[in-house]
Amino acid sequence: MEREWNDSQPIYRQLRDRVVAMILDGVLKEGDPLPSVRTVAAEYRVNPLTVLKGYQQLVDEGLVETRRGRGMFINQGARGLLLAGEREKFLAEEWPRVQATIQRLGLKTQDLLNGDASRSSSTAKTEITARETDSKKER
């Protein structure tokens, strides 16, 4: 996990988001224990209550369970639940901006699938050159 915090949202929320990212990336797997509240608080120099609040959000979301005297553990199915939520969030919040950019730039499906930006730019240059040639002929 990163050691830096930003001012855009509360630290407990950033902590929660970092644990979620670790689950999605496979760093933390289902059944794995979370680092103890005290360990995280000491390592990141934050109040233990802040860590506990971030962890509690994970419990409330059904991603983590508390086992008395043993700690907190990633629930079975947590990754699948997170993937479904993250996909939904991406499609609702980020995809409309991405789609608008794709349309604005005139990118084609094949350009996106190939990831061939140089081909797209050379095609655009060819089209511009052709237009310039046509406009010179008209004069």
C-alpha positions, 0 to 999 in steps of 0.5 A: 500500500502507498504511504501517502494520503491525499486531501480529496477524501477521508483517510479511512475511505482511502484505506478502504479503497486500497484494501479493495484494490489489493483484493481486486489485484489478487494481493489479498485473496479470499480467506486471507487475514487483513493486517491488524489495526495496530500494525496498519496504524503504526506503519502508516502513522494514522489513528487506530480508530481511523483504520478501524473505521476503514475496516468496518466499511469493508465489514458492512459491505460484506467483504470482510468478516471479523473472527473474535480473537483472530482478526479480520479475514477476506470473505469468500466471494468478495472479489466477485462482488467487488468486480461486479460493483467496479464494472457497474461503476466504470460503465456508469461513471467512466465509460461515457467520457471514454466513449465521447473521446473515442467519438471525438477522435474518430477512432474505429473499433479496429484501432482500439483493439490493435492499440495501433496509435501510429497507424491512426495518426498516419491515417489522419495525416494522409486524410489531411494531406488529401484535403490540402491537395484537393483544396489546392486543386480547387484554387 
